[in-house]
Amino acid sequence: MEQYKIDFESMEWQSPQTGVRFKTFEQNGRKMRLVEYTKEFIEKDWCTKGHIGYLLEGQMEINFDGKVITLGQGDGVFIPAGKKHKAKVLTDTAKAILVEDV
């Protein structure tokens, strides 16, 4: 049965590394994550996954192998799969919604 409403409030936070935690919903080969980053978040390696997202709170930079863009509250982002990137949090925290293929 397909689920249409995603109740993030009822989900537990997952924290795979320092400075990031998220809640994930997966269905039909896609996932939606509510992600909260802190300044302690450091991406050790370049990410090449595709992301479509919306920054709910805070400010971040995304480095595309030397070209840096800044995102603020209310900005959307579209990163195609295979595009090398790293994110950095500029405020104490940043919160985003990300949609990705599983």
N, C-alpha and C positions, 0 to 999 in steps of 0.2 A: 504494500500500500504506500502510495506517495504521500509525503508530508508537505504541507504548504506553509505552515507557520513554523518559524524557528524560534524556540524559546531559550535564548541565551541565558536568561536568568536562572533557569533550572539546571544548567550544565556546570560541571566542575572545571576549574582552570587547570590547564596543563602547562608545565614549565620545563621545557627541555634543556634550557641553558640560562645562565645569569642574564638578567635584563630583559627577558621576554616571557610572556605567558599568553595563552590563547585558549579559546573555546572553538570547537570545530563541529560542523554539521556536514555530512557527506550523503550524496544521493545522485544516482544516475551518472557516475563518472566525474562529478564535480564536487568541490568542497567550498564552503563559505566559512571563513574564520573571523572571529572578533579577536584582534590582537592588541596587546598592550605592551609597549616598549618603554624602557627607562634608559637613561644615559649610560648605564653599565652594559648595554647591549653592544656587542662587537661581533661582526661577521668575520670569521677567520678566513673563509674562502669566498671566492666570487660565486654568486648564485646565478644559475642559468635557467631557472624555472620561470614560467610565464605567470604574471600576476595582473589582475584587474582590481583596482581598489579605490577607496575613498577615505581620506583622512578626517576622522571625527574630531580629534583634539590634538593640539601640539604642533610641532614643526620638525621636519626631517629633511635630510639631504640624501639624494641617491646619486652615487658615483657610477657613471657608465664608462668605465675604463678611461677616466680622465676628464670626461664631460660631466659636471656636477649640476644637478637641478635641485631647487629647494621647493618643498611642499609645505603648505600651511593648512590650517583647519579649513575644510570645505573643498580642498583640491582633490581631483581624481588623478589616477595614474593608470597607464596601460603599458605594461612591459611584455613584449612578445617573448615566447619561449626561445631560448638560445642566446638572448641578449645578456651579456655579462654585466652584473651590477652588484653593488654593495650599498647598504643603507646605514645611516648614522642619525641618531636622535639629537636634536638641537635644544629641546626644552627638557624639563625634568622628566616628563612622560609624553608619550604620543600614543594615540589609540586609533586603530584603523579597521575597516572591513576589507577583507581580501577574498577574491574569488579565484580559484585555481582548478586546473584539471587534476584528477587523482592519479 
